[in-house]
Amino acid sequence: MPELPEVEVSRQGLIPHLCGQRLLGAVVRTPRLRHEIPVVLTSRLAGLRLDAIGRRGKYLLLDCESRAGGGWLVLHLGMSGSLRLVPPDTPAQRHDHVDLIFAQTVLRLRDPRRFGALLWHEGSPVESHPMLAGLGIEPLAAAFDGDWLYAATRRRHGPIKPLLMDSRLVVGIGNIYAAESLFRAGISPLRRADRISRVRYRVLAQAIRATLEAAIAAGGSSVRDYVHSDGGTGCFQLSCAVYDRGGEPCPSCGKPVRVTRQAGRSTYYCPRCQR
């Protein structure tokens, strides 16, 4: 599933090509993805200028003249979605569900599993949209640090890894990045959140930031369907210390990486290095 780094890489890749350009319209080839696609989309977008592309968690926010009577496209890539910039005459393939049409290019949403979303939010602020209103703190924001994490977890009795993946607390930390962050911090994914000290949370917050920044620099992780807007792939998964390396030697101590299940997801960790 595209997580915060993949969505941020997509955002950065689209900005120089699309910001400041006017939309000619949209082509919608399916009535719904995870939610119904607004029927007004094809006509409402025509003539609007794309002023900015933001991000909130795993959502891309396309500002279509929101301050001048327009609105926002709220886009989620789901489990298998990707965005591609293609020439206007490029034939659509089976899973190419939506085209946003500009004069010189087309932004094409491909989503084989149809778990993504494309929604329209009229006016401003976009943060009031129901999909965004309940989201937690951004892990790359200045306010996110060890002291914040420590205070937020005092009454959290469950293990730390599923908690890091809870978007109501912190947004955008998926399975890969939670596992790698905990390894960098030397914290077991099985440890109860309220049994981690303030000092160790400070180390963890720094590890989360470093992991996400490294992933963005590497173009994200292309494990299944995710590709960049130019068709390229991310390579962060190639440098993972523990993720998807069950039974292989830990890069720090050589002990086999252990794999277990938490909240329905595979969890990888080193039982010696992570306590």
C-alpha positions in Angstrom: 0.0 0.0 0.0 1.4 3.4 -0.9 2.2 5.1 2.4 3.5 8.6 3.4 6.8 8.4 1.5 5.2 7.1 -1.7 2.5 9.8 -1.6 5.1 12.5 -0.9 7.3 11.3 -3.8 4.2 11.4 -6.0 3.4 14.9 -4.9 6.9 16.2 -5.5 7.0 14.6 -8.9 3.7 16.2 -10.0 4.3 19.7 -8.8 6.7 20.9 -11.6 4.4 19.5 -14.3 1.0 20.5 -13.1 0.9 23.4 -10.7 -0.3 26.6 -12.5 -1.9 24.6 -15.3 -5.6 24.7 -16.1 -7.8 21.6 -16.2 -9.7 21.0 -19.4 -11.8 18.4 -17.7 -11.9 14.8 -16.5 -12.7 11.4 -17.9 -14.2 9.0 -15.4 -14.4 5.3 -16.5 -15.9 3.8 -13.4 -18.6 5.0 -11.1 -16.8 4.2 -7.9 -13.6 3.2 -6.3 -13.7 2.8 -2.5 -16.4 5.5 -2.6 -18.5 6.8 -5.4 -16.7 9.3 -7.7 -18.8 12.6 -7.7 -20.8 12.8 -10.9 -20.1 16.5 -11.2 -16.4 16.0 -11.5 -16.2 15.9 -15.3 -17.9 19.3 -15.6 -16.9 21.0 -12.4 -13.1 20.8 -13.0 -13.2 22.3 -16.5 -11.4 25.7 -16.6 -10.0 25.5 -13.0 -6.4 26.2 -12.4 -4.4 23.7 -10.3 -2.8 26.1 -7.7 -1.0 23.7 -5.4 -0.6 20.0 -4.5 -0.5 19.3 -0.8 -0.5 16.2 1.3 -2.3 15.1 4.5 -1.1 11.7 5.7 -1.6 9.4 2.7 -4.0 11.8 0.9 -3.0 14.0 -2.0 -4.8 17.4 -1.9 -5.1 19.1 -5.3 -6.1 22.8 -4.8 -8.2 23.8 -7.8 -8.7 27.5 -7.2 -10.3 26.8 -3.8 -10.0 30.5 -2.7 -11.8 31.7 -5.9 -14.9 29.6 -5.8 -13.3 26.3 -6.8 -12.4 23.4 -4.5 -10.2 20.5 -3.7 -9.6 17.1 -5.2 -9.0 14.7 -2.3 -7.1 11.6 -3.7 -6.1 8.4 -1.9 -4.1 5.7 -3.7 -5.6 2.8 -1.7 -3.7 -0.5 -1.8 -2.7 -0.6 -5.4 -3.1 2.9 -6.9 -0.6 5.0 -8.8 -0.6 8.2 -10.7 1.1 8.6 -14.2 1.6 11.6 -16.4 0.9 10.4 -19.9 0.5 12.2 -23.3 -3.1 13.1 -24.1 -3.5 10.5 -26.8 -2.3 7.5 -24.7 -4.9 4.7 -24.8 -6.4 3.8 -21.4 -5.7 0.3 -20.1 -8.0 -1.9 -18.1 -7.4 -0.4 -14.7 -7.0 3.2 -15.7 -10.1 4.6 -14.1 -9.7 8.4 -14.1 -8.0 11.0 -16.3 -7.5 14.6 -15.2 -6.9 16.4 -18.5 -4.5 19.3 -19.0 -3.5 21.0 -22.2 -0.2 19.2 -22.6 -0.6 16.1 -20.4 -3.0 13.8 -18.6 -2.8 12.7 -15.0 -4.0 9.1 -15.0 -5.2 7.2 -11.9 -4.6 3.5 -12.1 -6.0 1.3 -9.4 -6.3 -2.5 -10.0 -8.0 -3.2 -6.7 -10.2 -0.1 -6.6 -9.5 0.6 -3.0 -8.4 4.2 -3.7 -10.6 7.3 -3.6 -11.2 10.5 -5.6 -13.4 13.0 -3.9 -14.4 16.6 -4.3 -14.4 19.2 -1.5 -16.1 22.5 -2.3 -14.4 25.6 -1.0 -11.9 25.8 1.9 -10.5 24.6 4.3 -10.0 21.1 3.0 -9.0 19.9 6.5 -12.7 19.8 7.4 -13.4 17.0 4.9 -14.7 13.9 6.8 -11.8 11.8 5.4 -9.2 14.2 6.9 -10.9 15.6 10.1 -10.0 12.6 12.3 -6.4 12.2 11.2 -3.5 12.3 13.7 -0.3 14.2 13.7 2.1 14.4 10.8 5.3 12.5 11.7 7.5 14.9 9.7 5.9 18.0 11.4 8.0 20.0 13.9 5.4 19.2 16.7 6.1 15.5 16.4 8.8 14.5 18.8 9.6 12.1 21.6 7.8 14.2 24.2 4.6 14.2 22.2 4.8 10.5 21.6 5.4 9.9 25.3 2.4 12.0 26.4 0.1 10.4 23.7 0.8 6.9 24.8 0.4 7.0 28.6 -2.9 5.2 28.5 -2.1 3.0 25.5 -1.7 -0.6 26.8 -1.3 -2.3 23.4 2.0 -3.0 21.6 3.8 -0.1 20.1 3.9 -1.2 16.4 0.2 -1.3 15.7 -0.2 2.0 17.5 2.4 3.6 15.2 0.2 2.4 12.3 -3.0 3.9 13.7 -3.7 7.0 11.5 -5.8 8.5 14.3 -2.6 8.9 16.3 0.1 9.4 13.7 -0.5 9.4 9.9 1.3 7.7 7.1 3.5 5.1 9.0 2.9 1.9 7.2 4.1 -1.6 8.0 7.5 -1.3 6.3 8.3 2.1 8.0 7.0 1.1 11.4 9.2 -2.0 11.4 12.3 -0.2 10.2 11.8 2.7 12.6 11.5 0.4 15.6 14.7 -1.4 14.5 16.6 1.8 14.2 15.4 2.8 17.7 16.1 -0.7 19.2 12.6 -1.1 20.5 10.7 -4.3 20.2 7.4 -4.1 18.3 5.9 -6.2 21.0 6.6 -3.8 23.8 3.6 -2.1 25.4 3.4 1.5 24.4 2.9 2.7 28.0 6.0 0.8 29.1 8.4 2.8 26.9 10.3 5.6 28.6 10.4 9.3 27.5 14.1 8.9 26.6 13.4 5.9 24.3 10.4 7.7 22.7 12.8 10.6 21.8 15.0 8.1 20.1 12.0 6.5 18.3 10.7 9.9 17.1 14.1 10.6 15.5 14.2 7.1 14.0 10.7 7.6 12.5 11.7 10.9 10.9 15.0 9.5 9.6 13.3 6.4 8.2 10.6 8.4 6.4 13.1 10.9 5.0 15.4 8.1 3.8 12.4 6.4 2.1 11.4 9.7 0.4 15.0 10.2 -0.8 14.9 6.6 -2.2 11.7 7.2 -4.1 9.6 5.2 -1.7 9.1 1.4 -1.7 7.9 -0.4 -4.8 6.8 -3.7 -3.3 3.8 -4.4 -5.6 2.0 -1.8 -7.8 3.5 1.5 -6.8 5.3 3.5 -9.5 6.3 7.1 -9.8 4.5 9.6 -12.1 7.1 8.9 -14.8 6.8 5.1 -14.4 10.0 4.7 -12.3 10.0 2.6 -9.1 11.2 3.2 -5.6 14.0 1.3 -4.0 13.8 1.8 -0.2 12.7 -1.8 0.2 16.1 -3.0 -1.0 17.8 -1.4 2.0 15.5 -2.6 4.7 17.2 -4.1 7.8 14.4 -6.3 9.0 11.2 -5.9 6.9 10.5 -9.0 4.8 13.7 -10.6 6.0 12.3 -13.3 8.3 14.9 -16.0 9.1 17.8 -13.9 7.6 20.6 -12.6 9.8 20.1 -9.3 11.5 22.5 -6.8 9.9 23.7 -5.7 13.4 24.1 -8.9 15.4 23.6 -11.8 13.0 20.7 -13.4 14.9 17.9 -14.5 12.7 15.2 -11.9 12.1 11.9 -13.1 13.7 8.5 -12.7 12.1 5.2 -12.7 13.9 1.6 -11.4 13.3 0.2 -8.2 14.8 -3.2 -6.8 14.0 -3.3 -9.0 10.9 0.0 -7.8 9.5 3.5 -9.4 9.5 5.9 -8.0 11.9 9.7 -8.4 11.5 12.2 -7.7 14.2 15.5 -8.7 15.8 14.8 -10.3 19.2 18.4 -9.4 20.4 18.7 -5.8 19.1 15.1 -4.8 19.9 14.0 -4.7 23.5 
